[in-house]
């Protein structure tokens, strides 16, 4: 059975990573010094640049939205697509296949 690596990224580990990121360590350096996957190091660097320390310390590496916010965003995207295709196409296709829609 594989080890759950998320436990390894506790607050202390993330603070250590943040110090390296603040010192402008690159993806490869961060990954090598902390023995973590390069893609995780790259993701944390991007998170730091876009959201600061809080984004990296958040645990899941991203924001969490409640259900209502997610549905509102999906409906907004549906309206954009509806306007683009003149009200035809995707919505009708979903109905034909019996798929649920938030639009």
Steps between C-alpha positions, in 0.01 A plus 500: 500500500630846411587753767266799526753768409268787599579431866859574421414855399412630844532863607870475583580345164302767316670779698838358402389493137379859529838616626667342197241646265548847653874456446409448132589133485385345175288192450791260474680641803185494711418144396852374561553672838163389638482160324165579341368452145601773256140557394403566864788745538394676182137515615600651835717763330210597276265507799738728689531738207125521453368479856789554740584298808139420582453317170791267572410450866137423414563129487322415176682758299194687395188676597190318612163625388160416640239323289304816417810677369589204278147480357494877438831476312372207291180686416700805397710287268186342354357844428821600323487190281129545440564854376785378278303229324173692483321265739559192287742216511632399840187537712291314244769232472501448879122470505508249216745281691303536824776684685432741783578863451536798731385741228 
